[in-house]
Amino acid sequence: MSRSTHDGRPDPWLGRVTNSGPAAGAVRVADVLAALVSRGDRSTWAASLVEDCARACGAVGVGLAVADASGPVGIVAATPGAGRAGEDLQFALGEGPCRQAADTRRLVQAPVLAGDPRWVQFAAEAERAGICAAFSTPLQVGAVLIGVLDVYRGSTGALSDGDAATLAVYSQVATAVLLLLGDTVNPVGDEERLAELADIRPVVHQAAGMAAVQLDTDLATALVRLRGHAFATGRPLRDLAFDIVTRRLRMDDTAAGQHPAPAPSPTVPTTEDHDSPPDPAAAGEGTDRPEPPDFKQRNH
């Protein structure tokens, strides 16, 4: 797929950011996500994501790992060759930029991997696999870590500004994909929904915080509960999160796991029951209340 830069020049790299500003970045994230999910069912999204990211970043390999507070816990997808080798090495050796990104919650860069003292074993083995540089970015929903995106290059060198922006876009897309893998609703063809999903993290993060208070647990557990209930009830995760944020739903420990938020008790009646006879006492009928002295004059 070919795209154009802001001055009309073709940009053959899918997802590369050639303009600047938050709005432009948000639009491009939605574009990349739309292109991704339109090419197949959800079982192909993770594999398509790493392939697209590798082309966009000029990488020899890309890997996507799922992670929690303890660090990376599994490989979701990796490109053949260097991508798979880099992911397998990091998990087998227990060291590398992926684990450090998970620990520090910051982008980890190794523009010259050979001899990097941070991960001696991984650096040596990765070089044999044709990996000369590595960049790992954590994928988070607020403060909750859900994964890490690893980019491997076959030549040394730091990320350019354009490559860094492209990696930032794909990290947002990867976060959305990890959240959507547990979603039961297919957003293909729904441009408005795809635009919302491109920035799914803020509302989910806010809902997780509220659910953590309601369930008296930590954020990571609350996020797991949210995803589990969204899947079990067949609801989109974003819709469930929105209902919690707007206090339409409240998470609890019942079998259903959630219940409607209690509505405030009305203080005044909003409708009148015309089928019931009027209350004479309420209307002042049948009582011995005296008339005011000027009653007849005022009602003449």
C-alpha positions as CSV (number, residue, x, y, z in Angstrom):
1,M,0.0,0.0,0.0
2,S,1.3,3.4,-0.9
3,R,0.8,6.6,1.0
4,S,1.9,10.2,0.5
5,T,3.8,12.6,2.6
6,H,2.5,16.1,3.5
7,D,4.1,17.5,0.4
8,G,2.6,14.9,-1.9
9,R,5.7,12.6,-2.3
10,P,4.9,8.9,-2.1
11,D,5.7,7.1,1.1
12,P,6.0,3.4,0.4
13,W,6.5,2.4,4.0
14,L,3.1,1.6,5.6
15,G,2.7,3.4,8.8
16,R,5.7,5.7,8.6
17,V,5.0,9.0,10.2
18,T,5.9,11.9,7.8
19,N,4.0,14.7,9.5
20,S,4.0,15.9,13.1
21,G,1.6,16.8,15.9
22,P,-0.7,14.8,18.1
23,A,-3.6,14.9,15.8
24,A,-1.6,13.7,12.8
25,G,-0.1,10.9,14.9
26,A,-3.6,9.8,16.1
27,V,-4.9,9.7,12.5
28,R,-2.0,7.6,11.4
29,V,-2.4,5.1,14.2
30,A,-6.1,4.7,13.2
31,D,-4.9,4.2,9.5
32,V,-2.4,1.5,10.5
33,L,-4.9,-0.3,12.7
34,A,-7.6,-0.2,10.0
35,A,-5.2,-1.6,7.4
36,L,-4.1,-4.3,9.9
37,V,-7.5,-5.6,10.9
38,S,-9.0,-5.5,7.4
39,R,-6.6,-8.2,6.1
40,G,-7.9,-11.1,8.1
41,D,-9.5,-12.3,11.3
42,R,-8.1,-11.5,14.7
43,S,-5.9,-14.6,14.7
44,T,-3.8,-12.9,12.0
45,W,-3.5,-9.5,13.6
46,A,-0.4,-10.0,15.7
47,A,1.5,-11.7,12.9
48,S,0.5,-8.9,10.5
49,L,1.5,-6.3,13.0
50,V,5.1,-7.5,13.4
51,E,5.5,-7.9,9.6
52,D,4.2,-4.3,9.0
53,C,6.3,-2.9,11.8
54,A,9.5,-4.5,10.3
55,R,8.9,-3.0,6.9
56,A,8.0,0.4,8.4
57,C,11.1,0.5,10.6
58,G,13.5,-1.0,8.2
59,A,14.1,-3.9,10.6
60,V,15.3,-7.4,10.0
61,G,12.9,-8.7,12.6
62,V,10.2,-7.6,15.1
63,G,8.7,-9.5,18.0
64,L,5.7,-8.9,20.2
65,A,5.7,-10.2,23.7
66,V,2.9,-10.2,26.3
67,A,4.1,-9.1,29.8
68,D,2.9,-8.4,33.3
69,A,4.4,-6.9,36.4
70,S,6.9,-9.8,36.6
71,G,8.2,-9.0,33.1
72,P,7.7,-10.7,29.7
73,V,5.7,-13.9,30.0
74,G,5.1,-15.1,26.4
75,I,5.7,-14.5,22.7
76,V,2.6,-13.4,20.8
77,A,4.2,-13.1,17.4
78,A,7.6,-12.7,15.7
79,T,8.8,-12.3,12.1
80,P,10.6,-15.4,10.8
81,G,14.4,-15.4,11.1
82,A,15.9,-12.6,13.2
83,G,12.6,-11.7,14.8
84,R,12.0,-15.2,16.1
85,A,15.6,-15.7,17.1
86,G,15.7,-12.4,19.1
87,E,12.6,-13.3,21.0
88,D,13.6,-16.9,21.7
89,L,17.1,-15.8,22.9
90,Q,15.7,-13.2,25.3
91,F,13.3,-15.7,26.8
92,A,15.9,-18.5,27.0
93,L,18.7,-16.4,28.5
94,G,16.4,-14.3,30.7
95,E,18.1,-11.0,29.6
96,G,18.0,-8.5,26.8
97,P,16.3,-5.2,25.9
98,C,12.8,-6.7,26.1
99,R,13.1,-7.6,29.8
100,Q,14.8,-4.2,30.6
101,A,12.0,-2.3,28.9
102,A,9.5,-4.3,31.0
103,D,11.4,-3.5,34.2
104,T,12.0,0.2,33.5
105,R,8.8,0.9,31.6
106,R,10.9,3.0,29.2
107,L,12.2,2.7,25.6
108,V,15.4,0.7,25.7
109,Q,17.9,1.3,22.9
110,A,20.9,-0.7,21.8
111,P,22.2,1.0,18.6
112,V,25.4,-1.1,18.8
113,L,24.5,-4.5,20.3
114,A,27.8,-6.2,19.9
115,G,29.7,-6.1,23.2
116,D,26.8,-4.3,25.1
117,P,27.7,-4.9,28.8
118,R,24.1,-4.9,29.8
119,W,23.4,-8.3,28.2
120,V,26.6,-10.0,27.4
121,Q,25.2,-13.4,26.5
122,F,22.3,-12.0,24.5
123,A,24.5,-9.6,22.6
124,A,26.8,-12.3,21.5
125,E,24.1,-14.8,20.5
126,A,22.1,-12.1,18.7
127,E,25.1,-11.0,16.7
128,R,25.4,-14.6,15.4
129,A,21.7,-14.4,14.4
130,G,22.3,-11.3,12.3
131,I,21.0,-8.7,14.8
132,C,23.3,-5.7,15.1
133,A,20.9,-3.3,16.9
134,A,17.8,-3.7,19.1
135,F,15.1,-1.4,20.3
136,S,12.4,-2.4,22.8
137,T,9.4,-0.3,23.9
138,P,7.0,-1.1,26.7
139,L,3.2,-1.4,25.9
140,Q,1.2,0.0,28.8
141,V,-2.4,0.9,29.7
142,G,-1.7,3.7,32.1
143,A,0.7,2.2,34.7
144,V,-0.2,-1.4,33.8
145,L,2.3,-3.2,31.6
146,I,0.7,-5.6,29.1
147,G,3.5,-6.2,26.6
148,V,6.7,-5.2,24.9
149,L,7.4,-4.5,21.2
150,D,11.0,-5.5,20.1
151,V,12.6,-4.2,16.9
152,Y,15.8,-5.7,15.6
153,R,18.0,-4.2,12.9
154,G,20.7,-5.8,10.7
155,S,23.0,-2.7,10.9
156,T,24.2,-0.5,13.7
157,G,22.9,3.0,14.3
158,A,20.5,5.0,16.4
159,L,16.9,5.6,15.5
160,S,16.3,8.6,13.4
161,D,13.5,11.0,14.4
162,G,11.3,9.5,11.7
163,D,12.0,5.9,12.8
164,A,11.4,6.8,16.5
165,A,8.0,8.3,15.5
166,T,7.1,5.3,13.5
167,L,8.0,3.0,16.4
168,A,5.8,5.1,18.7
169,V,2.9,4.6,16.3
170,Y,3.3,0.9,16.1
171,S,3.7,0.7,19.9
172,Q,0.2,2.3,20.2
173,V,-1.2,-0.1,17.5
174,A,0.4,-3.1,19.3
175,T,-1.2,-2.0,22.6
176,A,-4.6,-1.8,20.9
177,V,-4.1,-5.2,19.3
178,L,-3.3,-6.9,22.6
179,L,-6.4,-5.4,24.1
180,L,-8.5,-6.4,21.1
181,L,-7.4,-10.0,21.1
182,G,-9.7,-10.6,24.0
183,D,-12.5,-8.5,22.4
184,T,-15.5,-10.3,20.9
185,V,-16.5,-7.6,18.5
186,N,-14.8,-7.4,15.1
187,P,-14.2,-3.7,14.1
188,V,-13.5,-4.4,10.4
189,G,-15.2,-1.8,8.3
190,D,-16.3,0.4,11.2
191,E,-14.1,3.5,10.7
192,E,-15.5,5.4,13.7
193,R,-14.9,2.4,16.0
194,L,-11.4,2.0,14.6
195,A,-10.6,5.6,15.4
196,E,-11.8,5.1,19.0
197,L,-9.8,1.9,19.3
198,A,-6.6,3.7,18.1
199,D,-6.7,5.6,21.4
200,I,-8.3,2.9,23.6
201,R,-5.8,3.2,26.4
202,P,-7.1,6.3,28.4
203,V,-10.7,5.1,29.0
204,V,-9.5,1.6,29.8
205,H,-6.9,2.9,32.2
206,Q,-9.5,5.1,34.0
207,A,-11.9,2.2,34.2
208,A,-9.2,-0.1,35.6
209,G,-8.5,2.5,38.3
210,M,-12.1,2.7,39.3
211,A,-12.5,-1.1,39.2
212,A,-9.4,-1.5,41.4
213,V,-11.1,0.6,44.0
214,Q,-14.4,-1.2,43.7
215,L,-12.8,-4.7,43.9
216,D,-10.2,-3.6,46.5
217,T,-7.3,-4.9,44.3
218,D,-4.4,-3.6,42.3
219,L,-4.5,-2.1,38.8
220,A,-3.1,-5.1,37.0
221,T,-5.7,-7.5,38.5
222,A,-8.4,-5.0,37.8
223,L,-7.4,-4.8,34.1
224,V,-7.5,-8.6,33.9
225,R,-10.9,-8.6,35.4
226,L,-12.1,-6.0,33.0
227,R,-10.8,-8.0,30.0
228,G,-12.3,-11.2,31.3
229,H,-15.7,-9.7,31.9
230,A,-15.7,-8.1,28.5
231,F,-15.0,-11.4,26.8
232,A,-17.4,-13.4,29.0
233,T,-20.3,-11.0,28.3
234,G,-19.5,-10.5,24.6
235,R,-19.0,-6.8,25.0
236,P,-16.3,-4.6,23.5
237,L,-13.7,-3.7,26.1
238,R,-14.0,0.0,25.4
239,D,-17.8,0.0,25.8
240,L,-17.5,-1.8,29.2
241,A,-14.8,0.6,30.3
242,F,-16.9,3.6,29.3
243,D,-19.9,2.3,31.3
244,I,-17.7,2.0,34.3
245,V,-16.2,5.4,33.9
246,T,-19.7,7.0,33.5
247,R,-20.9,4.9,36.6
248,R,-23.4,2.9,34.6
249,L,-21.8,-0.2,35.8
250,R,-19.9,-1.2,39.0
251,M,-17.5,-4.1,39.3
252,D,-18.2,-6.5,42.2
253,D,-17.4,-10.1,43.3
254,T,-20.7,-11.6,42.3
255,A,-21.0,-14.5,39.8
256,A,-21.8,-12.0,37.1
257,G,-18.9,-9.8,38.2
258,Q,-20.7,-6.6,37.6
259,H,-24.1,-4.9,38.3
260,P,-25.8,-1.7,37.4
261,A,-24.8,1.3,39.5
262,P,-27.5,2.1,41.9
263,A,-29.7,5.0,40.8
264,P,-30.3,7.9,43.2
265,S,-33.6,7.8,45.1
266,P,-36.0,10.4,43.8
267,T,-36.8,13.2,46.3
268,V,-39.9,14.5,44.6
269,P,-42.4,12.6,42.4
270,T,-41.9,13.1,38.7
271,T,-45.3,11.7,37.6
272,E,-48.8,11.8,39.0
273,D,-51.0,8.8,39.4
274,H,-54.2,9.9,37.8
275,D,-55.9,6.6,38.6
276,S,-55.8,7.1,42.3
277,P,-58.4,9.2,44.0
278,P,-57.2,12.5,45.4
279,D,-56.3,12.6,49.1
280,P,-58.7,14.9,50.7
281,A,-56.4,15.6,53.6
282,A,-53.6,16.5,51.2
283,A,-55.9,18.8,49.3
284,G,-57.2,20.4,52.4
285,E,-60.7,19.1,51.9
286,G,-62.9,17.9,54.8
287,T,-60.9,19.8,57.4
288,D,-61.9,22.5,59.8
289,R,-59.3,25.0,58.7
290,P,-60.8,28.5,59.0
291,E,-61.1,30.8,56.0
292,P,-59.0,33.9,55.9
293,P,-60.9,37.1,56.6
294,D,-60.6,38.4,53.0
295,F,-61.3,35.0,51.4
296,K,-64.7,36.0,49.8
297,Q,-63.4,39.4,48.7
298,R,-60.3,37.9,47.0
299,N,-62.3,35.2,45.3
300,H,-65.3,37.3,44.2
